[in-house]
Amino acid sequence: MLVGERRELLLARLAAEGKVLAKDVAAELGVSEDSIRRDLRDLAAAGLCQRVYGGALPVSPAVADYASRTAIAVDGKDRVAATAAGLIRPGSTVILDGGTTTLAVAKALPHDLEATVVTHSPTVAVALLDHPNIEVFLLGGRLFRHSAVTCGAAAAEAAQAISADVFLLGVTGVHPDAGLTTGDADEAAMKRTLARRAADTYVLASAEKLGAASRFTVLPFADIAGVITDADDSTVQELAARGVQILRS
């Protein structure tokens, strides 16, 4: 089998099974495990998979630039956002993460809702300008353009003054083995900081993020109250079997 054919097979296996184990594929094809690892390394460098120990997982489409992500899974994000918005009670304080799904949450909030929203996303803050009874606190810091959020030391320090009822967390990947992941180390650290400031953390996970993985772990499933998703696939079923609360939208 030619190298190109082998890599096509690896991508097809990822799409069909949701993971590739280098040892198993090497034995199946009669090639060295090192050859499969090199293939996976080159595919990962091209943005076609996410390498993990022993093999690879599907890469999340949510690692695309912000403008591109606004056109991905719009209906699914809106359904997730509607369910998430229902968790925000009158008089409560909520932390809204950045990203296109949390922007949809901001737009889904009732116009007359009285609440306090803390966010490190300028786009989320602007979306709440026409909600006269929502007090908005915008955390400053270095702007991370990929998700249009602030992060870094200044943002993390500002977050220490917050005590919230709920944190609505956005991630790029939700995988039973890889966990909750995102593509940038500083952004992952900021998400962890915000999660520590809320009583409950719910993950916003439209279907395209299920079964996918990115480079940096955000939180273990044990640290969240639940996953809000529009999907009902094998990944959701496995998460539920492991005791993760699933809120279907």
N, C-alpha and C positions, 0 to 999 in steps of 0.2 A: 504494500500500500504506500502510495506517495505521501509526502509530508502534508501537502494540501488536502488530500483526501482524508488523512487521519484527523486533521484539525476540523474538517467539516463534520466528521463523525463525532468528535468531542462536543461540538456545538449542538448537534442534533440530540446527543445524549443529555446534555444540560437542559435543553428545551423539553425533552420528553420525561425525564426523571427528576429534574430539579437539583441534580448534583452529579459530580464525576469523581470517582475514586481512582487515583493514578495507578495504584497496585492492581486493581481489577481490570482496568482497560489494558494495561501492559500485558497481563497474562492472557487476556482474550485475543489480543492482536499478535502476540508472540514477539514483542519488542521490549526493550529495557524500560524500567520505570523512569530512569533519567530522561529518556526520549519523550515520554508523556509529560513529565514535569516541564521540559523545555517548551513543548507545545503549549502547555497551559500558561507558562510565563509569557510567551509571545502573544497569546490571545488576551491575557490580562493587560499587557502593555498597549494593546489596541483597543482596550475598553470593552472587550467582549465577554469577560467573565471576571469573577472575583476569586483569587486564589486563597485557599485556606489550607490548614495542615492536612496533608494526605490527598489533596485534590482541588476541586473548584466548585463554586456555587454560581448561580445566575447573577449577573450584575443588575442593579436596579436602574430603571429608566429615570428615577428621581435624581440621579447625579448629573443630569443635563443642566444647562444654564437656566437661570430663572425664567427668562422670556420663553424658552422652549417648553418648560414645565407647565406653563399656564394653559397649554393646549393638550396636555396629557390627562386622560381619564377624568374629564371635567364632570361628567354625570356622577361617577363614583365618588369623587371628592365632595360634590354637593350633597350626596346622600349621607356621607360620613359627617359632613359639617352640620347637617340638620340634626343628627342624633347628638353630636357633641354640644351644640348650642342648647339642647334641652337639659344638659347637666349644669348650666349656669343659672343659679337661683337668684331671684331678686334680693338685693342687699349683700350678695356674696362678693368675694374678691377672687379673681381668676387670673392666672398667668397664661397668656397666649404666646406660644412659640412662633417662630417665623416660618415662611414657606407658603406655598399656594393653597394647601388645605386649610391652614389656620386663617388665611385671608378669607377663604370661603366661610369659615365659622363666623368671623367678624361681620360679614355681610348677611349671615343668616340670623343674627340676633334680633329680637323684637325691637322695633324703633323706640318703644317706651320703656325698655328695660332699665331698671335702676341697679347699677352694679359698679364695681371698680375693676378695671382691666389694667394689668401690668404687662408690658411687652417690650421685647428688644428689637421689634420689627417696625421700622418707620412706615412701611406700607400698611401694616395692620392698624397702626395708630391713626393714619390718615383715613382709613376706611371707616373708622368710628367717629369721625367728625360730625356726622349727621345724626348721631345718637345723643341727644341733649342730656340725658340722665345717666350716661356712663362717664365716670371719672377715669381718665386715661393717664397712666404714668409710663413714660417712655424712658427706658434705660439707655444711657449713652455709652459710647465706647468705640472701638475700631470697627468699621463697617466691613462685614464679610459679604462680598457682592454675590456670591453664588446663591445664598438664601435671603439676601437683603436684610441681614440682621447685624446687630452689634455684638461683639464678643471681646475677649481679652480681659486684662486686669481691671480696667475701669468699670466695665459692665458687670464683671463678677463681684466687685466690691459694692456697687450700687445694689445688687441683688440681695446682699446680706441684710438689708433693711426691710425686706418683704416677708410678710406672713400671709399665705393665700390658702383658700379652700381647695382649689383645683388647679392643676397644671395640665394644659392640653398640649401634648408633646408631638412634634413632627419628627419622623425619621425617614431614611431612604430605604431601609431594609428591615423586614421582620421575618426571621427564620428560626425554626425550633432549635437548631444547633448553634448557629452563629449569633442568635439573639437579636437585640435591637441595635442597629448600626447606622452610621452616617459617614460621609466621605471626608470629613475634615476633623483633625484632632482638637483644635481649639473650639470648634463648634460643638463637638461632643462634650468637651469639658463644661461649656456654658450650659448645655442642656442638663447635665448632672447637677450643676449649681442651682439651676431653677427648680429642678425636681425636689431638691432638699428643702426648698422654701414653701412647699405646698403639702397639704394634708393628703391629697390623693393625686396621682398622676395617671392620666389616660392617654393612650397612644392612638394617634390618628393614622389609620392604615388602609387606604383604598387598595383595591385588588392588585394593582401593578407592583405594590411593595411587598406583597406576601410571597414568601419563598425566595426572596432576593437578599443579597448581602452587600455591604460596603466595608471599607477598611477598618473603621474605628467603632468599637463598642460604646454604646451610650449607657445603658442600664441593663441589669439582669431582669428577667420577667418577675422575679420575686419582689422587686421594688416598685411595681406598678399596680394600679387598681384594676386595670382592664385594657383591652384592645378594642377600639371601635373600627369596624370594617364592613364593607359591602360585599365581601367575598364569603363563599361557603365551599371551600375546597379542602384538599387533604392537609394543607398547612394549618388552616383554621381548626380542623378536626384534631390534629395532633396537639396544637396549643391547648385546646379545651381539655384533651385527655391528660395533659400535664398540669391541669389546675388553673390555667390562665382564664380569667373571666372574659368572655366574648360578648360585646354589645353589637349586634347586627343592625345595620342601617338599611 
